[in-house]
Amino acid sequence: MKLTLKLSIIFLFLTSCTNTILEIEDRDYIKVDAPQVSVVGEEHEDYFSFKGIPYAQPPVGDLRWKAPVAYSSSEVVDGSKFKNECVQPKVESSFIDRRTISGNEDCLYLNIYVPKNNVDFEKNDLPVMFWIHGGSNIWGSGSSYDFSNLARKRDVIVVTINYRLGVFGWFSSDFIRETSSGLDKTSNFGHLDIIEALNWTNRNIKSFGGNPDNITVFGESAGGHNVLTLLASPLAKGLFEKAISQSGYVQTHSVDFATKNSELSSEKIFEEDIKYLTDTQEIVSFLRNLSSEQVYNKYISTAEAHPYPITPISVRDDIVIPKEGLYKSLENIDPNLVVIAGTNRDEMNYWYIRSDYFFDTTLELRRSLLRSEENFKSWNKYRSDIWRYRGAEEPLRRMAKSNANLYSYRFDWDEQRDGPLGDYSLFLGAAHGLEIPFIAQTFNMEQIPWYVRPILFPDSSAAGRNSLSEQMMTFWSNIAKYGNPNAFGKQKNWEKFSLDSQSYLRLDNPNDNLIQMVNDPVNPVDLINDLKSDSTLEIKERCLLGWIAVRQFSEFENPGPPYNFCSDFSEEQLSLFRREVEGAE
């Protein structure tokens, strides 16, 4: 049930249990009574927003490192403001400060953007697009992404969510498993949060005018990885009908690795704290009674003792993720699902542009290349091709064994400003995450500092940029509405991906006729061979790139560099070199 209200100071809501007073400034707002929650949101000119809706109980105290517990309350939620982000490194300017904590463990909230279609929500039946944010599953939030333009311009409902991150979202502990049952024995609490948010959406979205039988999950980077995980997880079956993975990837870890062997395994993080504790329940109580700051600081101090530690996220626990892994599980997805998977042409430039290895980074914006242009282009091409293989092509090839409703893309737009601050079309180009503003049609996103926006999106690019944004919003919403990206719009040339035709749609300036199908799949054997003899790269560079390639081409194995001439470099040396190249502090 929905009610539109106009008040200037205070409105008293009477419920069966409590009186809830909301102090709201002079504006229009709207109340929705859904099965699990009543919420008051804001009414804007052509859309409604409902912010900070709890979908699960706060995972604090005894609920830390447990499966999310569904939220239900007679309290009326104030949906005019975003709620807490999950615990994560603090963002300083455009950089992540891993040593400083921000956020709160009480963070399982979602946000809903509803187009102003029929004000009587019960008469609406709108497609739902469910956004999963990126950030390596270590940082980020749903509130950082404004999809109101996508909602209002394409007549879809957009849901954005928070989910537990880092060591709070992924924690594989024998002690917890021994004292738990059911889903609480998992290692993938963050994935369970996403699944619970999907369950909440299925149960409640009809009250906001959405169709629970037409949900599209979409996400970028770690969010894209999480989309692929949902496709593979038995716990997510039937919760959505379409899926879009943007710059996702396939990477999972064994339970043993996450528990004992990783530099950031649960045992190693708290090794000193629990070495004199012998009772399992006492150990679990100790871990759950630590403050979030204590847990985070233990995690960071352990990470800083290693050259390139990997947080063990997405664990093959045989609960959320089958022991056979993602690739194998993707071979048996529902044949009726519609799936898009794609990457960006210059993924790694997002990291390289911050690196002292490639650039003089003395000044905040000015960039001058320290290495040859050919060398820089080789680094970018190999790493982006590796990402494309593990994030789009190989997942789609696996899915193609059971599903014929598959599409692939590559985002190529690179019309940044070229001038005294540097050639950003080369230095950044179609970098990781740059497609998001086009889908949201929001080129002033909060993640992009105001002083960077004129460089990324100069006035000279406005016409082509807006045309591409309109077309991408059309493609994405066509999938959500009809399961066919070509249903409406100027461009209707997106062909399906199949084992016989492993093509992708190049997304670039439509005003220059650059939206075209391309057939150029990544062959891992050819990539390794080309890299071995690439004279634009130094020996150490080839060793690191080859090592990264063979590790990311496999979900289970962690081999060393594939070349005999790499024996002079230890794993620690290559790990430190990787930190240097990628601009890690």
PAROMI-456721 format. One line per 2 residues: number of its first residue (from 1); for each residue x, y, z of C-alpha. Coordinates in steps of 0.1 Angstrom, whole numbers, plus 5000, padded with zeros to 4 digits. Each point is the difference from the previous one (the first is absolute). Layout:
N
NUM> X/Y/Z | ...
END
This chain:
585
1> 5000/5000/5000 | 5013/5035/4991
3> 4991/5034/5013 | 5012/5034/4986
5> 5003/5028/5026 | 5010/5036/5001
7> 5011/5015/5034 | 5023/5027/5011
9> 5012/4991/5035 | 4990/4968/5018
11> 4977/4971/4991 | 4990/4975/5027
13> 4997/4964/4987 | 4978/4977/5021
15> 5007/4964/4998 | 4987/4970/5018
17> 5030/4999/5024 | 5016/5034/5001
19> 4998/5037/4992 | 5028/5010/4976
21> 5007/5037/4996 | 5020/5011/4969
23> 5012/5035/4998 | 5002/5009/4963
25> 5007/5033/4984 | 4975/5016/4976
27> 4997/4975/4972 | 4977/4974/4985
29> 5004/4965/5011 | 4983/4966/4996
31> 4992/4971/5023 | 5000/4964/4989
33> 4989/4970/5021 | 5018/4969/4988
35> 4997/4965/5015 | 5032/5004/5021
37> 5003/5037/5005 | 4982/5034/4998
39> 5021/5027/4986 | 4997/5037/4993
41> 5019/5011/4969 | 5004/5033/4981
43> 4980/5010/4970 | 5021/5018/4974
45> 4989/5016/4967 | 4999/4968/4980
47> 5010/4972/5023 | 4998/4988/5036
49> 5029/4990/5022 | 5000/4977/5031
51> 5033/5000/5018 | 5015/4979/5028
53> 4974/4973/5002 | 5012/4971/5022
55> 4998/4966/4983 | 5017/4980/5028
57> 5006/5005/5037 | 5033/5017/5009
59> 5027/4973/4998 | 5016/5010/5033
61> 5008/4982/5033 | 4989/4964/4998
63> 4989/5005/4963 | 5036/5009/4989
65> 5011/4973/4975 | 4966/4985/4998
67> 4975/4998/4971 | 4978/5031/4998
69> 4968/4999/5019 | 4970/5015/4981
71> 4988/5034/5013 | 4964/5006/5009
73> 4985/5027/5022 | 4970/5021/5006
75> 5022/5031/5003 | 4997/5025/4972
77> 5033/5005/4983 | 5012/5035/4990
79> 5010/4995/4964 | 5012/5035/4994
81> 5036/4994/5009 | 5026/4973/4992
83> 5011/4979/5029 | 5034/4986/5011
85> 5025/4986/4975 | 5016/4967/5010
87> 5034/5000/5017 | 5028/5007/4974
89> 5031/5020/4994 | 4994/5038/5000
91> 5000/5018/4966 | 5022/5031/5000
93> 4994/5021/4969 | 5001/4973/4972
95> 5023/4977/5019 | 4994/4971/5024
97> 5017/5004/5034 | 5001/4964/5012
99> 5015/5009/5033 | 4969/5021/5011
101> 4966/4984/5007 | 4966/5014/4991
103> 4965/4987/5000 | 4980/4979/5024
105> 4992/4963/5005 | 4963/5010/5001
107> 4998/5006/4963 | 4976/4976/4983
109> 4978/5025/4982 | 4987/5005/4965
111> 4988/5030/4980 | 4972/5001/4974
113> 4995/5024/4970 | 4965/4999/4986
115> 4990/5019/4968 | 4969/5022/5003
117> 4979/4978/4978 | 4967/4992/5016
119> 4998/5016/5034 | 4978/4971/5011
121> 5029/4975/5004 | 4976/4970/5002
123> 4991/5005/4964 | 5036/5001/4988
125> 5020/4969/4989 | 5034/5014/4992
127> 5032/4981/4994 | 5025/5000/5028
129> 5037/5006/4996 | 5020/4989/5031
131> 5035/5017/5002 | 5029/4984/5018
133> 5029/5024/5006 | 5037/4994/4994
135> 5031/5006/5020 | 5018/4967/5002
137> 4973/4989/5025 | 5021/5020/5025
139> 4985/5035/4996 | 4970/5018/4984
141> 4963/5005/5006 | 4967/5000/4982
143> 4995/5037/5011 | 5029/5011/4978
145> 4981/4993/4968 | 4972/5023/4989
147> 4979/4980/4975 | 4970/5024/5000
149> 5006/5010/4964 | 5000/4964/4989
151> 4968/4994/5020 | 4981/5031/4988
153> 5012/5000/4963 | 4996/4963/4994
155> 4970/4992/5022 | 5017/4974/5022
157> 5003/4997/5038 | 5036/5000/5012
159> 5011/4984/5033 | 5035/5006/5014
161> 5013/4981/5030 | 5027/4999/5026
163> 5015/4966/5010 | 5027/4991/5026
165> 5035/5005/4987 | 5035/4987/5005
167> 5007/4980/5031 | 4965/5006/5012
169> 4984/4987/4969 | 5023/4971/4992
171> 5014/4981/5030 | 5009/4963/4999
173> 5005/4986/5035 | 5000/4964/5013
175> 4990/5014/5034 | 4968/5016/4986
177> 4991/4970/4979 | 5004/4977/5030
179> 4976/5021/5021 | 4975/5007/4972
181> 4973/4983/4979 | 4983/5006/4966
183> 5010/5031/4981 | 5020/5013/5030
185> 5027/4974/4990 | 5008/5020/4969
187> 5031/5020/4992 | 4981/5024/4977
189> 4979/5023/5022 | 5002/5029/4975
191> 4985/4978/4972 | 4973/4989/5024
193> 4992/5037/5007 | 4995/5006/4962
195> 4978/4969/4998 | 4979/5012/5030
197> 4997/5034/4984 | 4987/4983/4969
199> 4976/4980/5021 | 4988/5032/5016
201> 4995/5015/4965 | 4980/4970/4988
203> 4977/5003/5031 | 4995/5037/5001
205> 5006/5017/4967 | 4964/4996/4988
207> 4990/5026/5027 | 5023/5025/4982
209> 4985/4992/4966 | 5026/4974/4989
211> 4996/4966/4984 | 5016/4974/5022
213> 5000/4976/4971 | 5021/5023/4979
215> 5032/5008/5019 | 5034/5008/4983
217> 5031/4998/5022 | 5029/5022/4987
219> 5033/5010/5015 | 5035/5012/4992
221> 5034/4987/5010 | 4995/4981/5032
223> 4963/5006/4994 | 5004/4983/4967
225> 5019/4971/5016 | 4971/4998/5025
227> 4975/4998/4971 | 5020/4970/4986
229> 4999/4985/5035 | 4963/5004/5002
231> 4996/4982/4966 | 5021/4971/5014
233> 4985/4998/5035 | 4972/4975/5007
235> 4987/5025/5027 | 4992/5026/4974
237> 4980/4979/4976 | 4967/5015/4991
239> 5007/5034/5016 | 5007/5019/4967
241> 4993/4996/4962 | 5029/5020/4984
243> 5036/5008/5009 | 5026/5025/4989
245> 5036/4997/5011 | 5021/5031/4993
247> 5037/4994/5003 | 4994/4971/5023
249> 5024/4971/5005 | 5002/4964/5011
251> 5021/4994/5031 | 4993/4976/5029
253> 5020/4985/5028 | 4999/4967/5018
255> 4988/4997/5036 | 5035/4989/5011
257> 5017/5030/4983 | 4975/5025/5016
259> 5003/4984/5034 | 5036/4991/5003
261> 5023/5007/4970 | 4992/5035/4988
263> 5021/5028/5014 | 4967/5014/5011
265> 4984/4968/5011 | 4978/5002/5031
267> 5025/4980/5021 | 5030/5022/4990
269> 4981/5033/5007 | 4992/4990/5035
271> 5029/4976/5006 | 5015/5019/5030
273> 4967/5008/5016 | 4987/4964/5002
275> 5031/4980/5005 | 4994/4994/5037
277> 4963/4993/4996 | 4990/4964/4998
279> 4962/4999/5001 | 4984/5005/4966
281> 4970/5019/5014 | 5023/5023/5020
283> 5019/5008/4968 | 4968/5008/4981
285> 4987/5022/5029 | 5034/5018/5001
287> 4999/5007/4962 | 4964/5013/5001
289> 5006/5022/5030 | 5028/5019/4983
291> 4991/5035/4988 | 4998/5005/4963
293> 5031/5022/5003 | 5019/4973/5017
295> 4990/4974/4973 | 5009/5024/4972
297> 5033/5010/5015 | 5010/4964/5004
299> 4992/4994/4964 | 5020/5031/4988
301> 5030/4993/5021 | 5001/4964/4987
303> 4997/5012/4964 | 5028/5025/5004
305> 5024/4973/5009 | 4998/4985/4965
307> 5010/5014/4966 | 4967/4993/4982
309> 4975/4983/5022 | 4966/4988/4985
311> 4970/5001/5022 | 4983/4966/4996
313> 4966/5011/4986 | 4976/4976/4983
315> 5008/4966/5016 | 4990/4967/4986
317> 4982/4990/5032 | 4974/4977/4983
319> 4973/5021/5015 | 4999/5033/4980
321> 5026/4990/4975 | 5003/4963/4989
323> 5033/4983/5005 | 5003/4996/4963
325> 5004/5037/4997 | 4984/5027/4979
327> 5011/4991/4965 | 4986/4964/5003
329> 4968/5012/5017 | 4994/5026/4973
331> 4997/4971/4975 | 4967/4991/5014
333> 4981/5033/5004 | 4963/5003/4993
335> 4996/5000/4962 | 4973/5026/5003
337> 5023/5026/5017 | 5012/5029/4978
339> 5036/5010/5008 | 5023/5028/4989
341> 5037/4999/5009 | 5026/5026/4988
343> 5031/5020/5009 | 5017/5033/4992
345> 5027/5003/4974 | 5025/5016/5024
347> 4991/4985/5034 | 5033/5003/5017
349> 5006/5037/4992 | 4978/5007/5030
351> 5030/4988/5021 | 5029/5008/4977
353> 4992/5037/4999 | 5008/5002/5037
355> 5033/4981/4997 | 5034/5016/5003
357> 5013/4972/4979 | 4983/5014/4969
359> 4994/5036/5008 | 5014/5031/5018
361> 4972/5003/5026 | 5015/5029/5019
363> 4970/5022/4991 | 4964/4989/5006
365> 4988/5003/4964 | 5030/5004/4977
367> 5014/4967/4986 | 5031/4996/4979
369> 5009/4965/4989 | 5034/4987/5013
371> 5001/4969/4978 | 4996/4996/4963
373> 4965/5003/4986 | 5004/4965/4984
375> 5009/4985/5034 | 4970/5016/5017
377> 4976/4988/4973 | 5014/4965/5003
379> 4994/4999/5037 | 4964/5013/4995
381> 4992/4976/4972 | 5012/4968/5017
383> 4984/5008/5033 | 4967/5010/4984
385> 4999/4969/4978 | 5007/4979/5031
387> 4971/5017/5017 | 4978/4995/4970
389> 5007/4963/4999 | 4992/4994/5037
391> 4972/5026/5003 | 4980/4995/4968
393> 5011/4975/4974 | 5008/4969/5020
395> 4969/5004/5023 | 4978/5005/4968
397> 5016/4969/4983 | 4992/4980/5031
399> 4964/5013/5001 | 4996/4994/4963
401> 5000/4962/5007 | 4965/5003/5014
403> 4987/5035/4991 | 4995/5018/4966
405> 4990/5034/5014 | 5034/5015/5004
407> 5015/5033/4990 | 5035/5016/5003
409> 5013/5035/4997 | 5032/5020/5003
411> 4999/5037/5010 | 5024/5020/4979
413> 4991/5037/5006 | 5032/5021/5005
415> 4992/5037/4991 | 5017/5015/5030
417> 5019/5034/4998 | 5034/5000/4985
419> 5021/5030/5010 | 5027/5014/5024
421> 4988/4976/5028 | 5006/4970/4979
423> 4986/4978/4972 | 4971/4985/5021
425> 4985/4982/4970 | 5031/4979/5001
427> 5009/5001/5037 | 4964/4992/5011
429> 4979/4992/4970 | 4972/4975/5005
431> 5012/4992/5035 | 4984/4978/5027
433> 4967/5013/5012 | 4997/5028/4974
435> 4969/4984/4985 | 4979/5006/5032
437> 4994/5037/4994 | 4987/4991/4965
439> 4975/4975/5014 | 4989/5023/5028
441> 5003/5031/4977 | 5016/5018/5029
443> 5033/5015/4991 | 5005/5017/5033
445> 5000/4969/5021 | 5013/5005/5035
447> 5029/4975/4995 | 5015/5023/4974
449> 5015/5031/5015 | 4986/5033/4986
451> 5034/5011/4987 | 5004/4968/4980
453> 4966/5001/4983 | 5010/5026/4974
455> 5029/4978/4989 | 4980/4968/4999
457> 4969/5016/4984 | 5010/5031/4981
459> 4974/5021/4983 | 5013/4989/4966
461> 4989/4965/5007 | 4964/5009/5012
463> 4981/4991/4968 | 5016/4966/4994
465> 5001/4993/5037 | 4963/5007/5005
467> 4991/4980/4969 | 5020/4970/5013
469> 4984/5004/5035 | 4965/5000/4985
471> 5008/4969/4980 | 5015/4981/5029
473> 4971/5008/5023 | 4977/4987/4972
475> 5020/4968/4996 | 5000/4994/5038
477> 4963/5008/5005 | 4990/4980/4969
479> 5016/4970/5017 | 4982/5007/5032
481> 4966/5005/4982 | 5001/4975/4972
483> 5031/4979/5003 | 5011/5013/4967
485> 5025/5030/4997 | 4987/5007/4964
487> 4963/5004/5009 | 5000/5038/4996
489> 5025/5027/4992 | 5021/5013/4971
491> 5025/4971/5003 | 4987/4965/4994
493> 5032/4982/4991 | 5009/4982/5032
495> 5005/4963/4990 | 5000/4972/5024
497> 5031/4984/5014 | 5004/4962/4992
499> 5027/4974/4998 | 4998/5004/4962
501> 5001/5038/5001 | 5019/5014/5029
503> 4994/5036/4991 | 4995/5031/5021
505> 4983/5034/4993 | 5025/5029/5001
507> 4984/5028/5019 | 5014/5034/4988
509> 4988/5033/4985 | 4968/4992/4980
511> 5003/5033/4982 | 5031/4986/4984
513> 4984/4966/4992 | 5023/4983/5025
515> 4974/4977/5016 | 5009/4968/4981
517> 5004/4963/5005 | 5036/4987/5002
519> 5012/4964/5000 | 5034/4999/5017
521> 4999/4975/5029 | 5029/4998/5024
523> 5021/4968/4996 | 5020/4994/5031
525> 5026/4979/4982 | 5006/5026/4974
527> 5001/5027/5027 | 5027/4982/5020
529> 5021/4994/4968 | 4997/5036/4988
531> 5009/5013/5034 | 5031/4978/5002
533> 5016/5017/4970 | 4986/5035/5003
535> 5030/5023/4996 | 4981/5030/5013
537> 5002/4984/5035 | 5030/4994/5022
539> 5007/4964/5012 | 4987/5007/5035
541> 4969/5016/4986 | 4993/4969/4978
543> 5005/4978/5031 | 4975/5019/5021
545> 4974/5002/4972 | 5004/4963/4992
547> 4997/4991/5036 | 4968/5021/5004
549> 4986/4985/4968 | 5004/4963/5009
551> 4986/5006/5034 | 4970/5019/4988
553> 4993/4975/4971 | 4994/4973/5027
555> 4975/5000/5028 | 5017/4972/5020
557> 5037/5001/4993 | 5027/5026/5011
559> 5029/4992/4977 | 5032/5020/4998
561> 5012/5020/4969 | 4997/4980/4968
563> 5035/5008/4987 | 5033/4984/5008
565> 5018/5034/5000 | 4980/5010/5030
567> 5019/4978/5025 | 5021/5030/5011
569> 4969/5017/5015 | 4985/4987/5033
571> 4963/5001/5007 | 5005/5028/5025
573> 5020/5021/4975 | 4972/4997/4974
575> 4974/5008/5026 | 5018/5031/5011
577> 5005/5009/4963 | 4962/4996/4995
579> 4993/5024/5029 | 5023/5025/4984
581> 4985/4997/4965 | 4964/5003/5013
583> 5007/5030/5022 | 4993/4983/5033
585> 5013/5017/5031
END
